[in-house]
Amino acid sequence: MRLFFAHPRAWSDEEIDAACAAVLASVEAETGKAAEVVSGRDDYNTNIAGCGRVDSWCRDIIVRTDYQSGLAWYAAIVVPRTEGIGKATATIVRLALAAQMPVLEATISEGQVKTRPVRAVREVDAEDYLAGWRLVISDT
């Protein structure tokens, strides 16, 4: 299982790596299966050249498939709990939900991870490309 970790762009490499490690440990402990957590930073650096533009890259995250199995490249999108999310993350979440791909909000504290399913994205300030959107969490 491969998960996409949609972190804020402003996070340091250390913050990103620690959060990905925490999500990985949580997923593997919960499922008992090997997993992979790919940061937005790493996916962007690997794939943006082939996509050309950020909006195309956002779409690629959702529609990319494994050439051997034909399955979606990512099984789910994980978004760390923050005050707001940026435009690219909002786009990724919106496209994932439309494709019926699971999206989870992750609260990460002291290496522990708690997730809640995301139901939608709400625009708060379209001019704030870094934090102008909010996740709408499912009641269940």
N, C-alpha and C positions, 0 to 999 in steps of 0.2 A: 504494500500500500504506500502510495506516494502522496504527500500533502503539500499544498502551496501555503507558505506563511507570508501573509500580506501585512508586513510591518510598516510603520511610518518611515518615510525616506530619511528623516532627520536622525533616526537612531544610529548609534555608533556600531561599528563592527562587533564590538564586545557585547553590546546589548542584543544585537540580532543573533549572534552565535549562542549566547546563553539562553535566550528564549527558544530558539529552535531545539536546543538540547533538552530543555525542559519539556517541550511539546512531544519530542521524540520519545523520551523516557515514559511519559504519561501514556501515550498511545500504545507503546509496546507492552507496558504493564497491564493496561486495560484489555488489550486484544490477545496478548500472548503470541503475537506475530511480529516478524521483522517489519520495520517501516522506514520510510525516508521522509524527512522534512526539508523542503527546498525553500530557501528564503527568496523573497521578491528580489533582493539585491543580486543573488546568484543567477536566478532565472533571467533577470533583465540583462545582466552582463553577458550571458551566454546567447540570448535569443533576440535582442533588440535589433541587431544589424540585419537579420533576416526578415524582421517585421517592418522595419523602416520608421514607424511612428508609434508613439505610446498607445494610441487607441487600438492600433493593429496588434500590438503586443498583448494588451488586455484581452482582446478577443482570442488570440492564439493560446493563452493560458487555458481557456475553457474548451476550445475545439481541438487542441493538439491531441493526437492519439499515438499509441505505441504501434509502430509499423508491423510488429510481429503478431500481437494479439488483437489489434484493432480497438482496444479499450482506451478510455480516456486516460491521458497522461497523468492527471491528478484525480485522486479519489474524492478530495474535499478541499475547501478553502478554509484556512484558519486565520482569523483576524484578532490581534491582541486588543484587549479592552483599553480604549483610550477615550479622551473627551470627544474627539471627532476624528473622522477619517478623511483622507484626501480624495481628489477627483479620480485618480487611477484606481485606488482601492474600491471606491464606490462603483466604478464601472465594472471592475472584476466581480464584485459581489452581485451586482444587478444581473450581469450576464450569466453567472453561475446559477443564481436562483431561477432564472428563465430556462436554463438547461436542466433544471431539477438536480443540480449538483449540491451536495450538502455544504452549508456554510456555517461555521461555528465561531462564536466570539469566545476568546480564551482569556480568562483572568489568570495571570501568572504572578505568583508571589512566593519568594523564597524557594524557587525551584518546583513549586507545586502548581498544577494547572487544573482549573475548573472550566468546563465549556458549557455554553448554552447555544441552542440553535438560533440562527438568524432568520427572520421572516421577510425583511425588506430593508431598503435603504431610504432614508428621508433627507432631502436637500434642505439645508438650513441657510447657507450662504454660498451661492454659486461662484462668487468672486474670491472666496477663500479656498484656493486650490489645495491647501495643505490640511485643512480641518473643517471644511464646509458641509460635511455630510455626517449623518448619524445612523448607526445600525438600529433596526427595530427588532427586538428580541421576541421570540415566540413565548407564549404564556406557558407552554408545556415543557 
